[in-house]
Amino acid sequence: MLPPPSTGTPGGPGGPGGPPGPGGGYGYPQPGATQAPPGYQQQQQPLSWSITIGPDREYFMAMMQRSGPEAAGLNLPAYSPEQQRPLTGNQITIGRRRHSTGESPDIDLAVPPEDPGVSHQHAVLVQQPDGSWAVVDQNSTNGTTVNGAEEPIQPFVPVPLQDGDRVHVGAWTTITIRRG
């Protein structure tokens, strides 16, 4: 008959008289430690994402240079505090409230100072299966750009977003996405 397998050599890590080995002392887990059953995979915590919404002078100036005479009367708001909010749920709608129907998007850019370049149903932030986010333009009148690009993204095509990406809508609104 063979002796039971040893958890360490005498005087060595995990063995009697030696220093504790990995996971505890002398072949036993540390007090309060838990061990997962074989085959168990720990669930990863979902990544938390947030956005910052606010006016963007650089984006506004670029829009003014590309716009026609109809934009001549637009001015960047003198005061418009940034808003921060967590991204929760599977999708976040971006647009302006319809006063006639009371329909209101999750991110309502009709609140003063209203961004007149934002469509009622401008864009949607959509959570991806891996927990990241993408932006989808909803065929808005003035388009949606990402990270200062000159050309708007294609309507109804999800564009994946990374930590720090900036989504530009309307005449001056920038939505910055952050992970963590």
C-alpha positions in Angstrom: 0.0 0.0 0.0 1.3 3.5 -0.9 1.3 6.4 1.5 -1.1 9.3 0.7 0.3 12.0 -1.6 2.3 14.7 0.2 1.4 18.4 0.1 5.1 19.2 0.3 8.4 18.0 1.4 9.3 18.2 5.1 10.8 21.6 5.7 9.8 22.8 2.2 6.9 25.0 1.1 3.6 23.6 2.2 5.2 20.8 4.2 5.4 20.3 7.9 7.9 22.6 9.5 8.4 24.7 6.4 6.9 28.0 5.3 3.3 28.0 4.1 2.9 27.2 0.4 0.6 29.0 -2.1 -3.0 29.3 -0.9 -2.4 28.7 2.7 -0.3 27.1 5.4 0.8 23.5 5.4 -1.6 22.4 2.6 -4.6 24.1 4.0 -6.3 27.3 2.7 -5.9 30.5 4.6 -8.8 31.2 7.0 -11.7 32.8 5.2 -10.4 31.7 1.8 -12.8 29.9 -0.5 -11.9 27.5 -3.2 -13.9 27.1 -6.3 -15.0 23.6 -7.3 -13.2 22.0 -10.2 -14.5 23.3 -13.6 -15.9 26.4 -12.0 -15.1 29.6 -13.9 -15.4 32.9 -12.0 -17.8 35.4 -13.6 -16.1 38.6 -14.6 -17.6 41.7 -13.3 -19.3 43.7 -16.1 -17.3 46.7 -17.1 -18.9 50.0 -16.0 -19.0 52.8 -18.6 -20.0 56.4 -18.2 -20.4 59.4 -20.5 -19.7 63.1 -20.2 -22.0 65.4 -22.3 -21.1 69.0 -23.0 -20.4 71.7 -25.5 -17.2 71.5 -27.5 -15.7 74.7 -28.9 -13.3 73.0 -31.3 -16.1 70.8 -32.7 -18.4 73.9 -33.0 -15.8 75.9 -34.9 -15.2 73.0 -37.3 -19.0 72.7 -37.9 -19.3 76.4 -38.5 -16.6 76.2 -41.2 -18.4 73.4 -43.0 -21.9 74.8 -42.7 -23.7 77.1 -45.0 -25.3 80.5 -44.4 -28.1 79.0 -42.3 -25.6 78.4 -39.5 -24.5 82.0 -39.3 -26.9 82.8 -36.5 -25.6 80.0 -34.2 -23.5 80.8 -31.2 -21.8 78.4 -28.8 -23.6 78.7 -25.4 -21.8 81.0 -22.9 -22.7 78.6 -20.1 -23.6 75.0 -20.3 -22.3 72.7 -17.6 -21.1 69.3 -18.5 -23.3 66.4 -17.5 -21.9 63.0 -16.3 -24.0 59.8 -16.2 -23.4 56.1 -16.1 -24.3 54.0 -19.1 -26.9 51.5 -18.0 -29.2 49.2 -19.9 -28.7 47.9 -23.4 -29.2 51.2 -25.3 -29.3 54.9 -24.7 -31.2 57.2 -27.1 -29.8 60.6 -28.0 -31.9 63.4 -29.4 -34.3 66.2 -28.6 -37.7 66.0 -26.9 -40.8 66.2 -29.2 -43.0 68.8 -27.5 -46.0 67.8 -29.6 -46.0 64.2 -28.4 -43.9 64.4 -25.2 -41.5 61.7 -26.6 -38.2 62.2 -24.9 -34.8 60.5 -25.5 -32.6 59.2 -22.7 -30.1 62.0 -23.5 -32.4 65.0 -24.2 -30.4 67.8 -25.9 -33.5 70.1 -26.0 -32.8 71.3 -22.4 -31.4 74.8 -22.3 -29.1 75.6 -24.0 -30.8 73.5 -26.7 -28.5 72.3 -29.5 -30.5 73.1 -32.6 -28.4 70.8 -34.8 -29.6 67.6 -33.0 -32.4 65.6 -34.6 -35.3 64.4 -32.4 -34.0 60.8 -32.9 -30.4 61.5 -33.6 -28.4 58.5 -32.5 -28.3 55.5 -30.1 -25.6 54.2 -27.9 -25.9 50.3 -28.0 -24.2 47.9 -25.6 -22.2 45.2 -27.4 -22.1 41.5 -26.3 -18.7 42.0 -24.7 -19.9 44.9 -22.6 -18.4 47.7 -24.7 -20.5 50.3 -26.5 -21.2 51.4 -30.1 -22.9 54.4 -31.6 -25.5 54.2 -34.3 -26.7 57.2 -36.2 -30.5 57.1 -36.8 -30.3 58.9 -40.2 -30.1 62.2 -38.5 -30.3 65.4 -40.5 -26.8 66.7 -39.6 -25.1 63.3 -39.0 -22.9 61.9 -36.2 -19.1 62.0 -36.2 -16.6 60.3 -34.0 -13.3 61.8 -32.7 -13.5 64.9 -34.8 -13.8 63.1 -38.2 -15.0 65.3 -41.1 -17.2 62.6 -42.5 -20.3 61.5 -40.5 -20.7 57.8 -39.8 -23.1 55.8 -42.0 -26.7 55.7 -40.8 -27.8 52.5 -39.0 -24.3 51.0 -38.9 -22.9 50.4 -35.4 -19.5 52.0 -34.9 -17.6 50.5 -31.9 -16.4 52.9 -29.3 -13.3 52.8 -27.1 -12.5 54.4 -23.8 -12.0 58.1 -24.4 -13.8 58.3 -27.8 -15.8 61.4 -28.5 -19.2 61.3 -30.3 -20.2 64.6 -31.9 -23.8 65.4 -32.6 -25.6 68.7 -33.5 -23.8 72.0 -33.6 -21.7 71.7 -30.5 -22.5 68.7 -28.4 -19.8 66.1 -27.7 -20.4 62.9 -25.7 -17.2 61.4 -24.3 -17.3 57.7 -23.3 -15.3 56.4 -20.4 -14.7 52.9 -19.1 -14.3 52.2 -15.4 
